[in-house]
Amino acid sequence: MAKKVPLACSVCGTRNYSTTANTASGERLEIKKYCGVCNQHTVHKQTK
């Protein structure tokens, strides 16, 4: 089942994005996205 999960910047920690992810898999998402606070593209990780 897909759930809506927040993505947080790995540099500054702000939660800028949310996406849907499959909750059956045990892996957490890591996506490179733009962070407006850091003013650059950084890795965003799935948070709880």
C-alpha positions, 0 to 999 in steps of 0.5 A, a space after each residue: 500500500 502506498 502512503 504519503 511520506 515527507 522528505 527532509 533535506 539531509 543538509 539542513 533538515 527542513 521538510 520541503 517535499 512529500 511523496 507517496 511510497 510503498 510501505 511494504 518495502 523496508 527501504 527508505 527513499 533517498 531522492 536528490 531534490 532542490 532545497 530552497 533553504 540551502 539554495 542547492 540540490 541536495 539528497 532528501 531522505 524519507 522521514 517518519 
